[in-house]
Amino acid sequence: MGVSGCGKSSVGAAMGALLDIPYIDGDDLHPAENVAKMAAGVPLTDADRWPWLDRVAAVLAERAPVILGCSALKRAYRDRIRAGAGGPVRFVHLAGSREVIGARMAARTGHYMPATLLDSQFAALEPPGPDEAAITLDVAAPVPEIAARAVGWLRTGAKV
């Protein structure tokens, strides 16, 4: 989980490879209307996100074990995912500065999410609380290191 450009796809795919389980990109689960809004530079509302979050939870319920990259920016979003997943959900929060993540977004090509929406993502972000099954990792580290730390945490039982 984390703001756009934090490395969810790269780290998620690396985690999936380490664990030999599938990685699914939550961006692929957005309805076309959401993608069009974001591509036009319009931030999604909670009403836009609820059906998408329900689909994320359904995929987790149907395909577990799986690594699924999803922004899950707010506690309410994570709660909705947990409620619909039908089993335990653990979150790896990829955190970094606005400058680092903004530079990554500016350098990437072929993604519908414009860098102009990054500030709205940071404004909405509610980092996981101490009562959530979550770990926060700094995106400044290399992807293989982040993935290895996340997998190590998951293998310990991913206790809070």
Stockholm file with secondary structure:
# STOCKHOLM 1.0

chainA/1-160         MGVSGCGKSSVGAAMGALLDIPYIDGDDLHPAENVAKMAAGVPLTDADRWPWLDRVAAVLAERAPVILGCSALKRAYRDRIRAGAGGPVRFVHLAGSREVIGARMAARTGHYMPATLLDSQFAALEPPGPDEAAITLDVAAPVPEIAARAVGWLRTGAKV
#=GR chainA/1-160 SS CCSTTSSHHHHHHHHHHHHTCCEEEGGGGSCHHHHHHHHTTCCCCHHHHHHHHHHHHHHHHHHCSCEEECCCCSHHHHHHHHHHHSSCCCEEEEECCHHHHHHHHHHCCSCSSCGGGHHHHHHHCCCCCTTSSEEEEETTSCHHHHHHHHHHHHHTTCCC
#=GC SS_cons         CCSTTSSHHHHHHHHHHHHTCCEEEGGGGSCHHHHHHHHTTCCCCHHHHHHHHHHHHHHHHHHCSCEEECCCCSHHHHHHHHHHHSSCCCEEEEECCHHHHHHHHHHCCSCSSCGGGHHHHHHHCCCCCTTSSEEEEETTSCHHHHHHHHHHHHHTTCCC
//
